[in-house]
Amino acid sequence: MHKLTFFPLGNADCCRIDLEGGQKILFDFADVRSKDDREDRRIALPESLRADLKDAKRDYYDVVAFTHLDNDHICGASEFFHLNHAQKYQGDGRIRINELWVPAAAVIEEDCTDEDRIIRAEARHRLKKGTGIRVFSRPDKLKDWLNGEGLTLDDRKHLITDAGQLIPGFSTGNDGVEFFVHSPFAKRLNEAEVIDRNVDSLVVQATFTVQETATRVLFGSDLEHGAIADIVNITRAKKRDVRLESDVIKLWHHCSYTALGPEKGQEKTKPVDEVAWIFEKKLPKSAIIVSTSKPIPSDDSDDQPPHRQAAAYYRDRVSAVGGEFKVTMEHPTQVKPEPLVIEIDGSKARIKKRYISGASAAVASRAPRAG
């Protein structure tokens, strides 16, 4: 059995993947809980992750992926992880990263000043050393940066994966999972005057295989509808529709309406055609949609996501296929949110639910097998 764990962090991201074979992969890290606010319901992420690693008798992740360098995806990373580029980020208790995954923008971006500067320094250090890193897309700006370091693109091409390719190091045969890269596109980066972290962020589809049953999970980042439309159009042109057919979708941008279309709408956001194709044509039976966000509001007093109109659309879509729409800060309740665990086995994906009868007991509620 494989497991996905989404942590209640408000409008911030961290997902742990526990593979059946024991490997651990982390997508993003955001230690955003206020330590001085006892009413803060967001999880103490470092403590939760350390407890899990202690149980597993390890002090490292096989992979840590930073989808992009916005604070809600990297907050506190320099205090939690052992970073190779500087001794000040090393020492007892820090968690090691065997392989770091970053989009090319995380290497070539300028004007980084805080946590983003530290992660950029680590990515650059590993890329220069030629080990412990995978970079996604190869824009001309990356070629220029490597040349400035006395290296060539050919020197480091074994560490670079483009959109439309599988990530080396994982296979369904050996590991029970493969990762297909949807974004970033080198072409967009080559044409852009400035780097847009959201548009240039890492988006992958993971395909888990258990007992010959494939379960597909789409890890969206903070893309808006225009970039998602590009992914759909390219994927369909390449006749790879299955790469956007996902049993579990981690939503883009904390349930913002901008991931669906240009207008919020009065009661429900209307998606552009390409985004509608994902949710109205390719959403499988019993699909699970996860919004890594604050609770869905009942009004429009806050312009920031999540947006109730976007949530209304997603709820309609999962209802149509007998699935579930889950919000990390609402699971299992808004009063006491806990990590959302999705288990994947030969019956596809199901949310692990907790029931209390006398003593506490954790049991799984199985969704009907899709297909």
ABEGO torsion letter per residue (X at the ends): XBBBBBBBAEBBBBBBBBBAAGBBBBBEBBBABBAABAABABBBAAAAAAAAAAAAGBABBABBBBABABAAAABGAAAABBBAABAAABEBGBBBBABBBBBAAAAABBGBABAAAAAAAAAAAAAAAGBGBBBBEBBAAAAAAAAAAGBBAAAAAAABBBBGBBBBGBBAAAAGBBBBBAOBBAAAAAABABBBAAAABBBBBBBBBBGGBBBBBBBBBABBAAAAAAAAAAAAAAGAAAAABBABBBBBGGGBAAAABABAEAABBBBBAAAAAAAAAABBBGBBBBBBBBBBBABAABABOBBAAAAAAAAAAAAAAGBBBBBAAAOABAABBBBBBBBBBAAEBBBBBBBBBEBBBBBBBBBBBBX
